[in-house]
Amino acid sequence: MSELVKEILSTKWLVSGFVAACLLRYRNGFMVRLLLGSALNSILSKILKRMFNISRPAVAIVQGHDDPGFPSSHAHMLSFLASYLSMEIWYQN
């Protein structure tokens, strides 16, 4: 596979494209709150990583991940999404 195709198929572009398509398709308060909350959640995750500054295990560092590993960005985002969707469902009923 060429480098251009690999770059286009990378996660950041797939997620960005999906978010843009959803925002264009569903232009409502739910999407705006979801995107703003996700952005603020990402910023908070980076701030917490720098505050705690707990390094990753040696295996991860060898694999090229040299940024702090705690808190997990994936766990942080999934916690936000679960909380946000739970509150949206709760308030709609």
N, C-alpha and C positions, 0 to 999 in steps of 0.2 A: 504494500500500500504506500502511496506517495505521502510525503510529509504534509502536503496541503490537505489531503483527505483525512489524515490522522488528526490534524489540528481542528478541522471542521467537526469531526466526530468526537472531539474531546468533551468531557462532561460540562465544562463551563459554557461552551457554546450551545450544547443541547439543552441545558437548563435555561439559559438566557432566551433561547428561541421559544421554548415551551412557555415560559413566563410571559414573553411578549405576545404570543398567540392567545394565551388565556386573557391577558389584559385587553387585547383588542376584541376578543369575543365576548367577554363578560365585563362590561364597563359598569361596575356597581361598587357600592361601599364595601362589600365583602372583599373584593379583590384589592381595593386600595388599602384597607386595613391589613390584609394579609401581606402585601408587599412592603408596606411601611414597617409592620411588625417584624418581618423577616430581616429587613435591612438593619433595624435597631438591634435585633437579636444578634446579628453577625458582628456588629460593632461592639456590643457588650461582651460577646465571646472573645474577641481579640483583646479587649481591655482586661478581662479576667485572666487570659493566658499570660499577659505581660505582668500582671500583679502577682500571680502565683509562681510563674516562671519555673515550673516543674518539668524537667527534661523528659524526653521519651526514653523507652528502653533502648539498650545498645543495638539491638537488631534493627529497630526502626531507623536509627541514626545511620547505620551502615547502608540501609536502603535509600538514603537521601532525604529523610524527613528530619530536618534539623531544628524546626520550630518547637516551642513548648508543646507538650502533649496533653496537659490538663488545663481546663476542662476540654473534653472531646467536642470538637465542633459538630460532629454528627449527632452526638447525644444531646447537645445543647439545642440544635435545630429541631430534632424530633420531639424534644420536650416542649418547645414552643408550639410546634404544629399541633401536637396532641392537646395542649391546653387551649390554644386558639379555637380549634375545631370543636372541642367540647363546649366552650363558652358560646360559640355561635349556635350550636345545636340547642343548647339550654335556653338561650334567649329567644330563639325562634318558636319554641313550643311554649 
